[in-house]
Amino acid sequence: MSGFFERLKSGLARSTMGLGESLTGLFTKKKLDAAAVAALEEALIRADMGAGQAARLAAAVARDRYDAEITDAELKTILAREIARILAPLEKPLAVAGHKPFVVLVAGVNGAGKTTTIGKMARLLTRSGAKVTLAAGDTCRAAAIEQLGVWAKRAEAEFVSTKQGGDA
């Protein structure tokens, strides 16, 4: 079992290193100038953010700190605040009552935290009395089925899957 957790840990580390390393490398007590803002925008795009959103976020960072020194921690704080501001109008409660079955399909880029989010949602829903079943749809990614199974067990949810590489 330690092999699975080592692979899982390694995979999660790789998926989050890209943007974090880009930001840390760019902004370790560096003056925020036009070149640094362009490099930030490029790092956000490489992290699978859309070009328009990346440009808006880079501009928001520049607006707050342009021509001043900025640390990677300050940069991450500004980015988190701006992303939260952008997403706030889309925020709404998950209303599952009265819908049977209530199906949630989660899709996104690798390393974005989908499985972890699914596990946390399942735990919240089971604790509120809902009957939850997690179905493994990602049968191609190494350890994906096992990872979701671990979350299902933690959440006390039912779990359905097929073999790795099988038809989801």
DSSP file with accessible surface (Angstrom, degrees, kcal/mol):
  #  RESIDUE AA STRUCTURE BP1 BP2  ACC     N-H-->O    O-->H-N    N-H-->O    O-->H-N    TCO  KAPPA ALPHA  PHI   PSI    X-CA   Y-CA   Z-CA
    1    1 A M     >        0   0  166      0, 0.0     4,-1.7     0, 0.0     3,-0.3   0.000 360.0 360.0 360.0 -29.1    0.0    0.0    0.0
    2    2 A S  H  >  +     0   0   93      1,-0.2     4,-2.3     2,-0.2     5,-0.2   0.848 360.0  60.7 -64.2 -29.2    2.9    2.4    0.6
    3    3 A G  H  > S+     0   0   35      2,-0.2     4,-2.3     1,-0.2    -1,-0.2   0.920 103.6  49.6 -61.1 -42.8    3.7    2.1   -3.1
    4    4 A F  H  > S+     0   0   14     -3,-0.3     4,-2.7     2,-0.2    -2,-0.2   0.944 112.4  46.4 -61.3 -48.0    0.3    3.6   -4.0
    5    5 A F  H  X S+     0   0   83     -4,-1.7     4,-2.9     1,-0.2     5,-0.2   0.873 111.1  52.3 -67.8 -33.3    0.6    6.5   -1.6
    6    6 A E  H  X S+     0   0  118     -4,-2.3     4,-2.5     2,-0.2    -1,-0.2   0.928 111.9  46.0 -65.7 -43.5    4.1    7.2   -2.8
    7    7 A R  H  X S+     0   0  137     -4,-2.3     4,-2.7     2,-0.2    -2,-0.2   0.914 114.4  48.9 -63.6 -41.6    2.9    7.3   -6.4
    8    8 A L  H  X S+     0   0   30     -4,-2.7     4,-2.7     2,-0.2     5,-0.2   0.947 112.5  46.9 -62.6 -48.4   -0.1    9.5   -5.4
    9    9 A K  H  X S+     0   0  141     -4,-2.9     4,-2.3     1,-0.2    -2,-0.2   0.918 113.5  48.9 -60.5 -43.8    2.1   11.9   -3.5
   10   10 A S  H  X S+     0   0   55     -4,-2.5     4,-2.4    -5,-0.2    -1,-0.2   0.920 111.7  49.0 -63.4 -44.3    4.6   12.1   -6.3
   11   11 A G  H  X S+     0   0   24     -4,-2.7     4,-2.1     1,-0.2    -2,-0.2   0.920 112.1  47.5 -63.7 -42.7    1.8   12.7   -8.9
   12   12 A L  H  X S+     0   0   76     -4,-2.7     4,-1.4     1,-0.2    -1,-0.2   0.897 111.1  52.1 -65.6 -38.5    0.2   15.5   -6.8
   13   13 A A  H  X S+     0   0   44     -4,-2.3     4,-1.5    -5,-0.2     3,-0.3   0.930 110.2  48.3 -63.5 -44.0    3.6   17.1   -6.2
   14   14 A R  H  X S+     0   0  158     -4,-2.4     4,-0.9     1,-0.2    -1,-0.2   0.897 109.4  53.2 -62.5 -39.8    4.3   17.2   -9.9
   15   15 A S  H  < S+     0   0   49     -4,-2.1     4,-0.3     1,-0.2    -1,-0.2   0.791 116.0  37.8 -71.0 -25.5    0.9   18.6  -10.8
   16   16 A T  H  X S+     0   0   93     -4,-1.4     4,-1.2    -3,-0.3    -1,-0.2   0.628 101.1  74.3 -99.6 -13.4    1.3   21.5   -8.4
   17   17 A M  H  X S+     0   0   86     -4,-1.5     4,-3.4     1,-0.2     5,-0.4   0.880  82.4  69.0 -67.4 -38.2    5.0   22.3   -8.9
   18   18 A G  H  X S+     0   0   41     -4,-0.9     4,-1.9     1,-0.2    -1,-0.2   0.913 108.6  29.7 -50.2 -61.6    4.7   23.9  -12.3
   19   19 A L  H  > S+     0   0   59     -4,-0.3     4,-2.8     2,-0.2     5,-0.2   0.927 120.8  53.6 -68.9 -42.6    2.9   27.1  -11.4
   20   20 A G  H  X S+     0   0   24     -4,-1.2     4,-2.7     1,-0.2     5,-0.2   0.923 110.9  45.9 -58.7 -45.0    4.3   27.4   -7.9
   21   21 A E  H  X S+     0   0  118     -4,-3.4     4,-2.8     1,-0.2     5,-0.2   0.907 111.8  52.7 -64.7 -39.2    7.9   27.1   -9.2
   22   22 A S  H  X S+     0   0   25     -4,-1.9     4,-1.7    -5,-0.4    -2,-0.2   0.932 113.2  43.0 -61.1 -45.9    7.1   29.6  -11.9
   23   23 A L  H  X S+     0   0    8     -4,-2.8     4,-2.3     2,-0.2    -2,-0.2   0.924 115.8  47.2 -68.1 -44.1    5.8   32.1   -9.4
   24   24 A T  H  < S+     0   0   52     -4,-2.7    -2,-0.2    -5,-0.2    -1,-0.2   0.919 113.0  49.6 -64.5 -41.9    8.6   31.6   -6.9
   25   25 A G  H  < S+     0   0   66     -4,-2.8     3,-0.4    -5,-0.2    -1,-0.2   0.858 116.2  42.5 -65.2 -33.9   11.2   31.8   -9.5
   26   26 A L  H  < S+     0   0   37     -4,-1.7     2,-0.2    -5,-0.2    -1,-0.2   0.841 119.5  38.4 -79.8 -35.3    9.8   35.0  -10.9
   27   27 A F     <  +     0   0    0     -4,-2.3     2,-0.9    -5,-0.2    45,-0.5  -0.451  60.0 135.1-127.1  61.4    9.0   36.9   -7.7
   28   28 A T  S    S-     0   0   93     -3,-0.4    43,-0.2    43,-0.2    -4,-0.0  -0.830 101.8 -41.0-104.8  91.2   11.6   36.4   -5.0
   29   29 A K  S    S+     0   0  124     -2,-0.9     2,-0.4    41,-0.3    42,-0.2   0.955 101.4 152.8  50.1  58.8   11.9   40.0   -3.8
   30   30 A K  E     -A   70   0A  84     40,-1.9    40,-2.0    38,-0.1     2,-0.3  -0.894  51.9-107.7-116.7 147.8   11.8   41.3   -7.4
   31   31 A K  E     -A   69   0A 111     -2,-0.4     2,-1.1    38,-0.2    38,-0.2  -0.551  34.2-124.9 -72.9 132.2   10.7   44.6   -8.7
   32   32 A L        +     0   0    0     36,-2.6    35,-3.2    33,-0.4    36,-0.3  -0.694  50.2 151.6 -84.2 101.2    7.4   44.2  -10.5
   33   33 A D     >  -     0   0   60     -2,-1.1     4,-2.4    33,-0.2     5,-0.2  -0.575  62.5 -81.4-119.1-175.0    8.0   45.7  -14.0
   34   34 A A  H  > S+     0   0   63      1,-0.2     4,-2.4     2,-0.2     5,-0.2   0.885 128.0  50.9 -59.8 -39.7    6.6   45.1  -17.5
   35   35 A A  H  > S+     0   0   68      1,-0.2     4,-2.3     2,-0.2    -1,-0.2   0.908 110.8  48.5 -66.2 -40.1    8.9   42.1  -18.1
   36   36 A A  H  > S+     0   0    0      2,-0.2     4,-2.3     1,-0.2    -2,-0.2   0.896 111.1  50.3 -68.3 -38.0    7.8   40.5  -14.7
   37   37 A V  H  X S+     0   0   20     -4,-2.4     4,-2.5     2,-0.2    -2,-0.2   0.925 111.3  48.9 -66.2 -40.6    4.1   41.1  -15.5
   38   38 A A  H  X S+     0   0   57     -4,-2.4     4,-2.4     1,-0.2    -2,-0.2   0.907 111.1  50.1 -64.9 -39.7    4.6   39.5  -18.9
   39   39 A A  H  X S+     0   0   26     -4,-2.3     4,-2.4     2,-0.2    -1,-0.2   0.884 109.9  51.3 -66.2 -37.9    6.4   36.5  -17.3
   40   40 A L  H  X S+     0   0    0     -4,-2.3     4,-2.4     2,-0.2    -2,-0.2   0.940 109.6  49.5 -62.6 -47.1    3.5   36.1  -14.8
   41   41 A E  H  X S+     0   0   61     -4,-2.5     4,-2.2     1,-0.2    -2,-0.2   0.929 111.5  49.3 -59.1 -42.6    0.9   36.1  -17.6
   42   42 A E  H  X S+     0   0  114     -4,-2.4     4,-2.7     1,-0.2    -1,-0.2   0.914 109.4  51.8 -63.9 -41.2    2.9   33.5  -19.4
   43   43 A A  H  X S+     0   0    1     -4,-2.4     4,-1.2     1,-0.2    -1,-0.2   0.899 109.4  50.3 -63.5 -39.1    3.2   31.3  -16.3
   44   44 A L  H  <>S+     0   0    4     -4,-2.4     5,-2.0     2,-0.2    -1,-0.2   0.907 111.0  48.5 -66.2 -40.0   -0.6   31.5  -15.8
   45   45 A I  H ><5S+     0   0   68     -4,-2.2     3,-1.8     1,-0.2    -2,-0.2   0.922 108.4  53.5 -66.6 -41.8   -1.2   30.5  -19.4
   46   46 A R  H 3<5S+     0   0  137     -4,-2.7    -1,-0.2     1,-0.3    -2,-0.2   0.790 101.8  61.0 -62.7 -24.5    1.2   27.6  -19.0
   47   47 A A  T 3<5S-     0   0   42     -4,-1.2    -1,-0.3    -5,-0.2    -2,-0.2   0.154 128.9 -98.7 -88.1  18.5   -0.8   26.5  -16.0
   48   48 A D  T < 5S+     0   0  112     -3,-1.8     2,-0.3     1,-0.3    -3,-0.2   0.677  76.5 142.9  75.5  21.5   -3.8   26.1  -18.3
   49   49 A M      < -     0   0   52     -5,-2.0    -1,-0.3    -6,-0.1    -2,-0.1  -0.713  59.1-100.9 -86.5 144.9   -5.5   29.4  -17.5
   50   50 A G     >  -     0   0   48     -2,-0.3     4,-2.7     1,-0.1     5,-0.2  -0.289  28.0-118.8 -62.2 149.7   -7.2   31.1  -20.5
   51   51 A A  H  > S+     0   0   62      1,-0.2     4,-2.4     2,-0.2     5,-0.2   0.891 111.8  50.9 -60.4 -41.5   -5.2   33.9  -22.1
   52   52 A G  H  > S+     0   0   36      2,-0.2     4,-2.2     1,-0.2    -1,-0.2   0.934 113.3  43.7 -63.7 -46.4   -7.9   36.5  -21.3
   53   53 A Q  H  > S+     0   0   62      2,-0.2     4,-2.7     1,-0.2     5,-0.2   0.893 112.4  53.9 -65.8 -39.7   -8.1   35.7  -17.6
   54   54 A A  H  X S+     0   0    0     -4,-2.7     4,-2.7     1,-0.2     5,-0.2   0.924 109.3  48.3 -61.0 -42.7   -4.3   35.4  -17.4
   55   55 A A  H  X S+     0   0   37     -4,-2.4     4,-2.4    -5,-0.2    -1,-0.2   0.916 112.1  49.0 -63.8 -43.0   -4.0   38.9  -18.8
   56   56 A R  H  X S+     0   0  146     -4,-2.2     4,-2.1     2,-0.2    -2,-0.2   0.907 113.1  46.8 -63.9 -41.9   -6.6   40.3  -16.4
   57   57 A L  H  X S+     0   0    2     -4,-2.7     4,-2.4     2,-0.2    -2,-0.2   0.921 111.9  49.9 -66.9 -42.8   -5.0   38.7  -13.4
   58   58 A A  H  X S+     0   0    1     -4,-2.7     4,-2.5    -5,-0.2    -2,-0.2   0.917 111.5  49.8 -61.5 -40.9   -1.5   39.9  -14.4
   59   59 A A  H  X S+     0   0   53     -4,-2.4     4,-2.6    -5,-0.2    -1,-0.2   0.891 108.9  52.2 -64.6 -38.6   -2.9   43.4  -14.8
   60   60 A A  H  X S+     0   0    2     -4,-2.1     4,-1.6     2,-0.2    -2,-0.2   0.905 110.2  48.2 -65.0 -40.2   -4.6   43.2  -11.4
   61   61 A V  H  X S+     0   0    0     -4,-2.4     4,-1.9     1,-0.2    -2,-0.2   0.939 112.8  48.5 -63.8 -45.1   -1.2   42.2   -9.8
   62   62 A A  H  X S+     0   0   15     -4,-2.5     4,-2.4     1,-0.2    -2,-0.2   0.890 106.8  56.8 -62.7 -37.6    0.5   45.1  -11.6
   63   63 A R  H  < S+     0   0  158     -4,-2.6    -1,-0.2     1,-0.2    -2,-0.2   0.895 112.7  40.9 -61.2 -39.8   -2.2   47.6  -10.5
   64   64 A D  H  < S+     0   0   65     -4,-1.6    -1,-0.2    -3,-0.2    -2,-0.2   0.808 135.6  12.3 -78.4 -31.8   -1.6   46.7   -6.9
   65   65 A R  H >< S+     0   0   73     -4,-1.9     3,-1.8    -5,-0.1   -33,-0.4   0.241  77.3 152.9-135.8  14.6    2.2   46.5   -6.9
   66   66 A Y  T 3< S+     0   0  117     -4,-2.4   -33,-0.2     1,-0.3     3,-0.1  -0.233  77.7   7.2 -59.3 136.4    3.7   47.9  -10.2
   67   67 A D  T 3  S+     0   0   97    -35,-3.2     2,-0.3     1,-0.3    -1,-0.3   0.653 112.3 100.8  68.3  18.5    7.2   49.3   -9.9
   68   68 A A  S <  S-     0   0   37     -3,-1.8   -36,-2.6   -36,-0.3    -1,-0.3  -0.871  82.6 -92.5-124.2 161.6    7.5   48.1   -6.3
   69   69 A E  E     -A   31   0A 107     -2,-0.3     2,-0.4   -38,-0.2   -38,-0.2  -0.489  44.1-171.6 -71.4 144.7    9.2   45.0   -4.9
   70   70 A I  E     -A   30   0A   0    -40,-2.0   -40,-1.9    -2,-0.1   -41,-0.3  -0.998  12.6-147.6-140.1 140.2    7.1   41.9   -4.5
   71   71 A T     >  -     0   0   28     -2,-0.4     4,-2.5   -42,-0.2   -43,-0.2  -0.637  32.2-110.7 -98.9 165.2    7.6   38.6   -2.9
   72   72 A D  H  > S+     0   0   45    -45,-0.5     4,-2.6    -2,-0.2     5,-0.2   0.879 120.0  54.4 -62.7 -34.4    6.2   35.3   -4.0
   73   73 A A  H  > S+     0   0   57      2,-0.2     4,-2.1     1,-0.2    -1,-0.2   0.925 108.9  47.2 -65.5 -42.9    3.9   35.3   -0.9
   74   74 A E  H  > S+     0   0   65      2,-0.2     4,-2.4     1,-0.2    -2,-0.2   0.921 112.1  51.2 -63.5 -41.1    2.6   38.7   -1.7
   75   75 A L  H  X S+     0   0    0     -4,-2.5     4,-2.9     1,-0.2    -2,-0.2   0.941 109.7  48.6 -60.9 -47.1    2.0   37.6   -5.3
   76   76 A K  H  X S+     0   0   89     -4,-2.6     4,-2.6     1,-0.2    -1,-0.2   0.884 110.5  52.0 -63.1 -36.6    0.1   34.5   -4.3
   77   77 A T  H  X S+     0   0   91     -4,-2.1     4,-2.3     2,-0.2    -1,-0.2   0.934 111.5  46.1 -64.7 -44.8   -2.1   36.6   -1.9
   78   78 A I  H  X S+     0   0   10     -4,-2.4     4,-2.6     2,-0.2     5,-0.2   0.935 113.5  49.2 -63.7 -45.3   -3.0   39.0   -4.6
   79   79 A L  H  X S+     0   0   11     -4,-2.9     4,-2.8     1,-0.2     5,-0.2   0.930 111.1  49.5 -60.6 -44.7   -3.7   36.2   -7.1
   80   80 A A  H  X S+     0   0   61     -4,-2.6     4,-2.4    -5,-0.2    -1,-0.2   0.920 112.1  48.5 -61.3 -42.9   -5.9   34.4   -4.6
   81   81 A R  H  X S+     0   0  121     -4,-2.3     4,-2.2     1,-0.2    -1,-0.2   0.928 113.7  46.5 -63.3 -43.8   -7.9   37.6   -3.8
   82   82 A E  H  X S+     0   0   10     -4,-2.6     4,-2.4     2,-0.2    -2,-0.2   0.900 112.2  49.2 -68.0 -40.9   -8.4   38.4   -7.5
   83   83 A I  H  X S+     0   0   63     -4,-2.8     4,-2.4    -5,-0.2    -1,-0.2   0.925 111.3  50.1 -64.5 -41.8   -9.4   34.8   -8.4
   84   84 A A  H  X S+     0   0   59     -4,-2.4     4,-1.7    -5,-0.2    -2,-0.2   0.907 110.3  50.8 -61.8 -39.4  -11.9   34.8   -5.5
   85   85 A R  H  < S+     0   0  142     -4,-2.2    -2,-0.2     1,-0.2    -1,-0.2   0.917 111.0  48.1 -64.6 -41.9  -13.3   38.2   -6.7
   86   86 A I  H  < S+     0   0   45     -4,-2.4     4,-0.2     1,-0.2    -1,-0.2   0.898 116.6  42.6 -65.1 -40.3  -13.7   36.8  -10.2
   87   87 A L  H >X S+     0   0   93     -4,-2.4     3,-1.6     1,-0.2     4,-0.7   0.708  91.2  87.2 -81.7 -19.4  -15.5   33.7   -9.0
   88   88 A A  G >< S+     0   0   51     -4,-1.7     3,-1.3     1,-0.3    -1,-0.2   0.869  84.6  53.7 -52.7 -44.0  -17.7   35.3   -6.4
   89   89 A P  G 34 S+     0   0  110      0, 0.0    -1,-0.3     0, 0.0    -2,-0.1   0.760 109.3  50.8 -65.3 -19.5  -20.6   36.2   -8.8
   90   90 A L  G <4 S+     0   0  130     -3,-1.6    -2,-0.2    -4,-0.2     2,-0.2   0.545  84.8 112.9 -91.6  -8.4  -20.7   32.5   -9.8
   91   91 A E    <<  +     0   0  162     -3,-1.3    -3,-0.0    -4,-0.7     0, 0.0  -0.437  35.9 151.8 -71.1 130.9  -20.9   31.2   -6.3
   92   92 A K        -     0   0  177     -2,-0.2    -2,-0.0     0, 0.0     2,-0.0  -0.982  46.4 -91.4-154.0 155.7  -24.1   29.5   -5.3
   93   93 A P        -     0   0  118      0, 0.0     2,-1.0     0, 0.0     0, 0.0  -0.309  37.6-114.0 -69.1 151.4  -25.1   26.8   -2.9
   94   94 A L        -     0   0   90      1,-0.0     2,-0.9     2,-0.0     0, 0.0  -0.771  34.3-166.0 -85.1 103.6  -25.3   23.2   -3.9
   95   95 A A        +     0   0   69     -2,-1.0    -1,-0.0     1,-0.2     0, 0.0  -0.796  24.7 155.6 -99.5  98.7  -29.0   22.4   -3.7
   96   96 A V    >   +     0   0   39     -2,-0.9     3,-1.7     2,-0.1    -1,-0.2   0.643  33.9 114.2 -96.9 -16.1  -29.5   18.7   -3.9
   97   97 A A  T 3  S+     0   0   87      1,-0.2     3,-0.1     3,-0.0    -2,-0.0  -0.279  82.4  14.3 -61.8 135.0  -32.8   18.4   -2.0
   98   98 A G  T 3  S+     0   0   79      1,-0.1     2,-0.6     4,-0.0    -1,-0.2   0.431 100.1 105.6  85.2  -2.3  -35.7   17.2   -4.2
   99   99 A H    <   -     0   0  106     -3,-1.7     3,-0.2     3,-0.0    -1,-0.1  -0.932  57.5-154.1-114.3 110.2  -33.5   15.9   -7.0
  100  100 A K  S    S+     0   0  199     -2,-0.6     2,-0.1     1,-0.4     3,-0.0  -0.984  83.3  18.1-132.1 123.2  -33.2   12.1   -7.2
  101  101 A P  S    S-     0   0  119      0, 0.0     2,-0.6     0, 0.0    -1,-0.4   0.662  83.9-166.4 -77.0 152.4  -30.8   11.1   -8.5
  102  102 A F        -     0   0   78     -3,-0.2     2,-0.5    -2,-0.1    -6,-0.1  -0.924  12.1-164.3-101.6 115.9  -28.7   14.2   -8.2
  103  103 A V        -     0   0  119     -2,-0.6     2,-0.5    -3,-0.0    -3,-0.0  -0.890  11.7-169.3-110.6 133.1  -25.7   13.8  -10.5
  104  104 A V        -     0   0   70     -2,-0.5     2,-0.5     2,-0.0    -2,-0.0  -0.986   5.1-163.4-119.7 120.7  -22.5   15.9  -10.4
  105  105 A L        -     0   0  159     -2,-0.5     2,-0.5     2,-0.0    -2,-0.0  -0.922   7.2-161.5-102.2 126.2  -20.0   15.5  -13.2
  106  106 A V        +     0   0   53     -2,-0.5     2,-0.3     2,-0.0    -2,-0.0  -0.946  17.3 165.1-113.0 123.8  -16.6   16.9  -12.4
  107  107 A A        +     0   0   88     -2,-0.5     2,-0.3     7,-0.0    -2,-0.0  -0.961  11.6 116.8-134.9 152.0  -14.2   17.6  -15.3
  108  108 A G        -     0   0   51     -2,-0.3     3,-0.1     5,-0.0     5,-0.1  -0.962  58.6 -49.8 169.9-179.8  -11.0   19.6  -15.5
  109  109 A V    >   -     0   0   72     -2,-0.3     3,-1.4     1,-0.1     5,-0.3  -0.289  68.4 -84.4 -73.8 156.8   -7.3   19.6  -16.2
  110  110 A N  T 3  S+     0   0  127      1,-0.2    -1,-0.1     2,-0.1     0, 0.0  -0.324 112.2  19.5 -60.0 139.5   -5.0   17.2  -14.6
  111  111 A G  T 3  S+     0   0   34     -3,-0.1    -1,-0.2     1,-0.1    -2,-0.1   0.555  84.2 119.1  81.1   9.4   -3.7   18.2  -11.2
  112  112 A A  S <  S-     0   0   67     -3,-1.4    -2,-0.1     1,-0.0    -1,-0.1   0.592  87.7-104.2 -84.8 -10.6   -6.5   20.7  -10.5
  113  113 A G  S  > S+     0   0   29     -4,-0.2     4,-2.5    -5,-0.1     5,-0.2   0.682  71.6 142.4  98.7  21.0   -7.8   18.9   -7.4
  114  114 A K  H  > S+     0   0   45     -5,-0.3     4,-2.8     2,-0.2     5,-0.2   0.939  72.9  46.1 -60.7 -49.4  -10.9   17.3   -8.8
  115  115 A T  H  > S+     0   0   22      1,-0.2     4,-2.5     2,-0.2    -1,-0.2   0.913 113.7  48.9 -64.6 -41.5  -10.7   14.0   -6.9
  116  116 A T  H  > S+     0   0   40      2,-0.2     4,-2.4     1,-0.2    -1,-0.2   0.928 112.4  48.8 -62.4 -43.3   -9.9   15.8   -3.6
  117  117 A T  H  X S+     0   0   73     -4,-2.5     4,-2.7     1,-0.2    -2,-0.2   0.919 110.1  51.5 -63.2 -42.9  -12.9   18.1   -4.2
  118  118 A I  H  X S+     0   0   39     -4,-2.8     4,-2.7     1,-0.2    -1,-0.2   0.930 110.2  49.6 -58.7 -46.3  -15.1   15.2   -5.0
  119  119 A G  H  X S+     0   0    0     -4,-2.5     4,-2.3     1,-0.2    -2,-0.2   0.915 111.6  47.5 -60.7 -42.5  -14.1   13.4   -1.8
  120  120 A K  H  X S+     0   0  105     -4,-2.4     4,-2.3     2,-0.2    -1,-0.2   0.900 112.3  49.4 -67.8 -39.8  -14.7   16.5    0.3
  121  121 A M  H  X S+     0   0   49     -4,-2.7     4,-2.7     2,-0.2    -2,-0.2   0.925 110.5  51.4 -63.4 -42.7  -18.1   17.0   -1.3
  122  122 A A  H  X S+     0   0    3     -4,-2.7     4,-2.8    -5,-0.2     5,-0.3   0.917 109.6  49.8 -61.0 -42.9  -19.0   13.4   -0.7
  123  123 A R  H  X S+     0   0   72     -4,-2.3     4,-2.3     1,-0.2    -1,-0.2   0.932 111.8  47.8 -62.9 -44.7  -18.1   13.7    2.9
  124  124 A L  H  X S+     0   0  118     -4,-2.3     4,-1.1     1,-0.2    -2,-0.2   0.921 113.9  47.5 -61.8 -42.7  -20.2   16.8    3.4
  125  125 A L  H  <>S+     0   0   37     -4,-2.7     5,-2.5     2,-0.2     3,-0.3   0.911 112.0  48.0 -68.5 -41.9  -23.2   15.2    1.7
  126  126 A T  H ><5S+     0   0   29     -4,-2.8     3,-1.6     1,-0.2    -1,-0.2   0.904 109.9  53.7 -66.5 -37.0  -23.0   11.9    3.6
  127  127 A R  H 3<5S+     0   0  191     -4,-2.3    -1,-0.2     1,-0.3    -2,-0.2   0.775 105.2  54.6 -66.7 -24.5  -22.7   13.8    6.9
  128  128 A S  T 3<5S-     0   0   89     -4,-1.1    -1,-0.3    -3,-0.3    -2,-0.2   0.393 128.6 -98.4 -89.2   3.7  -25.8   15.7    6.0
  129  129 A G  T < 5S+     0   0   68     -3,-1.6    -3,-0.2     1,-0.3     2,-0.1   0.439  76.8 138.4 100.9   0.0  -27.7   12.5    5.5
  130  130 A A      < -     0   0   37     -5,-2.5     2,-0.6    -6,-0.2    -1,-0.3  -0.480  55.7-122.9 -78.7 149.3  -27.5   12.0    1.7
  131  131 A K        -     0   0  168     -2,-0.1     2,-0.4    26,-0.1    26,-0.1  -0.852  37.0-166.9 -89.7 121.5  -26.8    8.7    0.2
  132  132 A V        -     0   0   18     -2,-0.6    26,-2.7    24,-0.2     2,-0.4  -0.916  16.7-173.6-119.5 136.1  -23.7    9.2   -2.0
  133  133 A T  E     -b  158   0B  71     -2,-0.4     2,-0.5    24,-0.2    26,-0.2  -0.997  10.9-155.8-125.1 126.2  -22.2    7.0   -4.7
  134  134 A L  E     -b  159   0B  15     24,-2.9    26,-2.5    -2,-0.4     2,-0.5  -0.883   8.6-161.9 -99.9 131.8  -18.8    7.8   -6.3
  135  135 A A  E     -b  160   0B  68     -2,-0.5     2,-0.8    24,-0.2    26,-0.2  -0.963  16.9-131.8-117.5 124.1  -18.3    6.4   -9.7
  136  136 A A        +     0   0    9     24,-2.5    26,-0.2    -2,-0.5     9,-0.1  -0.631  34.9 163.1 -77.5 109.8  -14.7    6.2  -11.1
  137  137 A G        +     0   0   53     -2,-0.8     2,-1.2     1,-0.1    31,-0.2   0.651  57.4  78.5 -99.8 -20.8  -14.8    7.6  -14.6
  138  138 A D        +     0   0   65      1,-0.2     7,-0.1     6,-0.1    -1,-0.1  -0.726  48.7 155.4 -91.5  92.2  -11.1    8.2  -15.1
  139  139 A T        +     0   0   10     -2,-1.2    26,-3.6    27,-0.2    27,-0.2   0.452  64.0  59.9 -97.1  -0.8   -9.9    4.7  -15.8
  140  140 A C  S    S+     0   0  104     24,-0.2     2,-0.3    25,-0.1    -1,-0.1   0.772  80.7  86.9 -98.1 -31.8   -6.8    5.8  -17.7
  141  141 A R  S >  S-     0   0   81      1,-0.1     3,-2.0     2,-0.1     4,-0.4  -0.558  89.9-105.3 -75.4 132.3   -4.8    7.8  -15.1
  142  142 A A  T 3  S+     0   0   63     -2,-0.3    -1,-0.1     1,-0.3    -2,-0.1  -0.285 100.4   0.9 -56.4 131.5   -2.6    5.7  -12.9
  143  143 A A  T 3> S+     0   0    7     -4,-0.1     4,-2.7     1,-0.1    -1,-0.3   0.457  93.2 122.3  70.9   3.8   -4.0    5.3   -9.4
  144  144 A A  H <> S+     0   0    6     -3,-2.0     4,-2.3     2,-0.2     5,-0.2   0.926  75.3  46.3 -62.7 -44.2   -7.2    7.3  -10.2
  145  145 A I  H  > S+     0   0   17     -4,-0.4     4,-2.3     1,-0.2    -1,-0.2   0.945 115.1  46.6 -64.1 -45.3   -9.6    4.5   -9.4
  146  146 A E  H  > S+     0   0   84      1,-0.2     4,-2.2     2,-0.2    -2,-0.2   0.903 110.7  52.9 -63.8 -40.9   -7.7    3.7   -6.1
  147  147 A Q  H  X S+     0   0    8     -4,-2.7     4,-1.9     1,-0.2    -1,-0.2   0.938 111.2  45.4 -62.2 -45.2   -7.5    7.4   -5.1
  148  148 A L  H  X S+     0   0   15     -4,-2.3     4,-2.6     1,-0.2    -1,-0.2   0.888 109.9  56.3 -67.0 -35.1  -11.3    7.9   -5.6
  149  149 A G  H  X S+     0   0   18     -4,-2.3     4,-2.3     2,-0.2    -1,-0.2   0.892 105.1  51.6 -61.6 -39.3  -11.9    4.6   -3.7
  150  150 A V  H  X S+     0   0   35     -4,-2.2     4,-2.4     1,-0.2    -1,-0.2   0.935 111.0  47.9 -62.7 -44.3   -9.9    6.0   -0.7
  151  151 A W  H  X S+     0   0   26     -4,-1.9     4,-2.2     1,-0.2    -2,-0.2   0.898 109.3  53.4 -64.5 -38.8  -12.0    9.1   -0.7
  152  152 A A  H  X>S+     0   0    1     -4,-2.6     5,-2.8     2,-0.2     4,-0.5   0.926 109.6  48.4 -61.3 -43.3  -15.2    7.1   -0.9
  153  153 A K  H ><5S+     0   0  172     -4,-2.3     3,-1.1     1,-0.2    -2,-0.2   0.931 111.4  49.5 -62.8 -45.4  -14.2    5.1    2.1
  154  154 A R  H 3<5S+     0   0  133     -4,-2.4    -1,-0.2     1,-0.3    -2,-0.2   0.870 114.7  45.1 -59.7 -38.0  -13.3    8.2    4.1
  155  155 A A  H 3<5S-     0   0    1     -4,-2.2    -1,-0.3    -5,-0.2    -2,-0.2   0.473 109.2-123.7 -85.3  -3.8  -16.7    9.8    3.1
  156  156 A E  T <<5 +     0   0  172     -3,-1.1     2,-0.3    -4,-0.5   -24,-0.2   0.898  64.6 143.2  57.9  42.2  -18.6    6.5    3.9
  157  157 A A      < -     0   0   17     -5,-2.8    -1,-0.2    -6,-0.2   -24,-0.2  -0.751  57.0-102.8-108.5 157.0  -20.0    6.6    0.4
  158  158 A E  E     -b  133   0B 101    -26,-2.7   -24,-2.9    -2,-0.3     2,-0.4  -0.428  37.4-152.3 -71.8 158.0  -20.7    3.8   -2.0
  159  159 A F  E     -b  134   0B  68    -26,-0.2     2,-0.4    -2,-0.1   -24,-0.2  -0.997  14.7-176.6-140.4 129.5  -18.1    3.3   -4.7
  160  160 A V  E     +b  135   0B  78    -26,-2.5   -24,-2.5    -2,-0.4     2,-0.3  -0.979  19.2 144.1-125.3 141.5  -18.4    1.8   -8.2
  161  161 A S        -     0   0   66     -2,-0.4     2,-0.2   -26,-0.2   -24,-0.1  -0.961  32.7-137.6-158.5 174.8  -15.6    1.3  -10.7
  162  162 A T        -     0   0   56     -2,-0.3     3,-0.1   -26,-0.2     6,-0.1  -0.682  48.9 -65.9-126.1-174.2  -14.1   -0.9  -13.4
  163  163 A K    >   -     0   0  157     -2,-0.2     3,-2.4     1,-0.1    -1,-0.1  -0.329  64.9 -82.0 -75.6 157.5  -10.6   -2.0  -14.0
  164  164 A Q  T 3  S+     0   0  103      1,-0.3   -24,-0.2    -3,-0.1    -1,-0.1  -0.344 120.5  17.2 -59.9 132.9   -7.8    0.4  -15.0
  165  165 A G  T 3  S+     0   0   56    -26,-3.6    -1,-0.3     1,-0.3   -25,-0.1   0.384 102.3 127.0  84.5  -5.4   -8.0    1.1  -18.7
  166  166 A G  S <  S-     0   0   13     -3,-2.4     2,-0.6   -27,-0.2    -1,-0.3  -0.184  75.0 -78.4 -78.0 175.3  -11.6   -0.3  -18.8
  167  167 A D              0   0  155      1,-0.2    -1,-0.1    -3,-0.1    -4,-0.1  -0.626 360.0 360.0 -76.9 115.9  -14.7    1.4  -20.2
  168  168 A A              0   0   83     -2,-0.6    -1,-0.2   -31,-0.2   -30,-0.1   0.823 360.0 360.0 -61.3 360.0  -15.9    3.8  -17.6
